[in-house]
Amino acid sequence: MGTYNFHGDITGPGNYGDNGTINIGQQDTAAQTLRLAAELAQWLRSAGADQAQLDAAQTLHGELDRAGREQRAAEPGVVRRALETITLGLGAGSTGLALAQELTRLLG
């Protein structure tokens, strides 16, 4: 165990990280979520998914894109319904299911 000697001012706010911010964990989840939604839609098209799944993927991507542009949280009901429709019939361990699960995790 090491000791660190600090001889500066400890009464003011700490300036940690870049420009006085503390960054812990994933920082660009909105962009990553939008990218994963596009990847899921592309995978569904290439896998020959049914029209309901393709429409749900388009709805999901559109809602995430609008939410990002409007700087608001995505509408949870829209996201949940879209992901439920998309995951119906996807095989366990499939790429599509893995993408949908990761989107669910990122969206909380």
C-alpha positions, 0 to 999 in steps of 0.5 A: 500500500502506498501513501500519497502526499498532497500539499494543495488546497483541499477546501475547494471542489476537486477537479478530477478527470477532464476539465473538472468532470468525473467520468465513470463507465460508458459515456456515449450510450445514446449513440451506442444505443442508436447504432445497436438499433440500426444494427438490429434492424439490419440483422432482421432484414438479412435474416428474413424477419417478418414484417411486424418485426421489421416495422417494430425495428423501424419504430424503435430506431425512429423513437431513439433517433427522435429522443436523441435529437430532442434531448429527451429520454426515449418513450419507455412504452414505445421501446418496450413494445418494439423490443417485445415484438422484435424478440418474439420468435428469435432463437436463443443465442441468436445475434438478434436476441443478443442485440435486443438484450443489449439494447434493453440493458443500455436503455435500463 
